[in-house]
Amino acid sequence: MVMDNNTNINNTADKENEVKLKKFILNPWFITGYTDGEGSFSVRLRSDLNSVFLFNVSIVYSICAEVNPENKNLLLLIKENFHNSGSISKSGNMYSYQVSDINSLIKIRKHFSSYPLQTSKAKYFVLWCEVMDIIIEKKPLTLKGFLKVLSLKKMFPKGLSSKVKDKYTDLEDTVQPSVIQSNPEFTRLVCLNCNWIAGFVQADGTFGLNYTKQPRMKLGYTCQPQFRVTQHERDLLVLNRIIYTLKCGTLVSPCSGRDRYDISVANLNYLLTIIVPFFEKYPLYGAKSLDYIDFCKGLLLIEKKNILIKKV
């Protein structure tokens, strides 16, 4: 993976004007990685007086991105990958791509069965698929099927709403959800697919040029480049697997009262010989790709020692 540093960075910097014009084909593992970071599989229970059980059951796949024209293009590419199903909407400073049509969701399910999720979201995908089976096989839902949905919905992070609990708490406890079989890769240190890592970094990675005071420097500051990936402690193993795959990076424990760990790569040599070549081979998209290009420009200046030079 080691490549000529100047060639890599110069080539990356020259791509800035091409980003908006190029037609990309997303690797399916990239989509899974991005979903592991910014996607969700949700079960919705909405009030419906025409329903036998007063609630309508539906499932949704969604993925979000900050409002930016390049990020919207990325979501359009994902939408295109899923046969142009679903829709993209804007709320506040976020775009959201959502699919709720059951036939389209069946195709999405096939994608994630072939290219499985690698974070704790995988277990919610299993629950989501069980609800999908109930919707497909039990129309209209029987009482047993509806209570099964409640027992599965209860296992999601947000659980059941107070409105649902008021009506069905006693009954839903009588149905036991299925036991989720753990993916063996979730318990051992094995390499990740590189396109998955690129998608995950698209969601939860950052490229920074951090300035700190340094009296010995001409301008009084020094610049420290850093590549980071942040994740909740429940997916600590995923961060270790990224380090294991890239063969570089330091795991940084959270500060007191926080629950998120970081991978940090701040060594200039590692950034030039591992991180830059990696993302040249497994590219980023949307606004994150522009951040990466600026990061590479900064690395080029640092490598050539053209900034913040020491006082004579």
Helices and strands as residue ranges (DSSP letters): H 5-13, H 28-38, E 39-47, E 55-66, H 69-81, E 87-91, E 94-99, H 102-114, H 121-137, H 143-153, H 162-172, G 184-186, H 194-204, E 205-213, E 221-232, G 233-235, H 236-246, E 250-252, E 260-265, H 268-270, I 271-275, H 276-281, H 286-303
